[in-house]
Amino acid sequence: MNVDGYINNRFSFDGYTSTKISFDNNTSSWVMRSLTNPELNASAAVVDYPIGIHTWKVNSPDGVQDMELNLNACDDLSDFTCRDGACVPIRARCDGSDDCNDATDEADCDRIILPENYKHERPPVASAGRKLAKIELSIDIILVLDVAEIESKVEYQFWLTLRWKDARITFKNLKDANFLNTVETEEAKKIWYPRILFYNTRAKQETRVIR
């Protein structure tokens, strides 16, 4: 969308193809007209300029309907468009920081897409030549808290890492920095994950989803 001129004390705009937007003093609204189809037009009662997401009343030969349109000057490939029409770098989308004044760059930042027939109680299908799905497990000892030889007891803190592949899951909004790709608890509960029971612990603790 480009600035075309000055009409009714407001800037007017040209679309990239065949539309023109100008302010109508009689209706106190912005009007979008098609330059190729005189029966197609839209209007929006916006006080300031119609930049960003607004509801437009679209008139066409098929009838009248309300439609949300996003008018902006952002680059579709390198920018994210805030709801108010501002542009921020696409890398700022879902990075945990509010870059848009309206924080819309941090909205709808789910990390996973699941098919409709996904069942979280079913493990992923094993790869060719295997009966069960492959799960990699590693443990890093962080701190030894206590060693009691007489009671044959040891207490320590450790970091347990599990890795597996689930071809049913599609990930989105991923970042180069791994710490920004954390799947939040409520979302993580929707997917299958390995459960490990520690038999030789005091209460037979089991792994659980936190995030």
Beta strands, then each sheet from edge to edge (+ up, - down):
strand 1: 2-7
strand 2: 10-14
strand 3: 19-24
strand 4: 29-34
strand 5: 41-44
strand 6: 52-60
strand 7: 63-71
strand 8: 79-81
strand 9: 87-89
strand 10: 112-113
strand 11: 135-148
strand 12: 153-164
strand 13: 170-171
sheet 1: 1+ 2- 3+ 4- 5+ 6- 7+
sheet 2: 8+ 9-
sheet 3: 10+ 13-
sheet 4: 11+ 12-
end
